[in-house]
Amino acid sequence: MLGTIAFVALRVAPGRRTRRLVLGCAAFVLCSYLVLAMPVTALWLIANLPQPHVSNTASSGPIQTLFLFDCDNRAGRILGTLDIHRRAPIDTVWLLGPDYLLEELVAAGIPAGRIRHDPSAGDTATQIAQVRERMGQPGAGTSAILASRIQMPRIAQFVQAAGIDIQLLASPLDREPASHGIWTIIPAYGALMASRDAIYELAAIAYYQPQ
């Protein structure tokens, strides 16, 4: 994509100076992508996210109601949900957001009759409001929110602002960045996606920070 844009720009750009500018911009963008695709960069960005009290799915106790926030890192969220359900069957899984994960949840082994879906939750604030409402319903029991470990710091910020007492569970990323050896400096697509998500979360946390 970047190469196509640069090629077209060079073909239509008048003058040598403009072409140099186009090449310089393309080189800068390419270098930025390469740096962001390095696992060491992704891990550094993730480490700079706030560190709220969050458990991983392996350390969670029995959960009666699981609120699954649909967003990026869908494969990791499916694995996290399945891990919880295998150790202690979940009574109800509330999928808040688009329906992309519905079929995958069933295919992974979550009984369709235990899944509830609300597509109206288009953003984190709405999802938190729905969690707060449904936690007070009869039969909710022990509840938890499951989201990726990159998104969870922002969710924790919303949970604290809403005054909700609920367990926060972090799912793994779809592709965890390499953390050892030479692979930490070898660009990888999974690391690029992790860097992208971490940058978004850092900006969002700063934007929603209570004044």
Buried (B, 14 or more C-beta within 10 A) or exposed (E): EEEEEBEEBEEEBEEEEEBEEBBEBBEEEEEEEEEBBBBBBBBEBBEEBEEBEBEEBEEBEEBBBBBBBBBBBBBBBBBBBBBBBEBEEBBBBBBBBBEEBBEBBBEBEBEEEBBEBBEEBEEBEBBBBBBBEBBEEEEBEBBBBBBBBBBBBBBBBBBEEEEBEBBBBBBBBBBBBBEEEEBBEEBBEBBBBBBBBBBBBBEBBEEEEEE
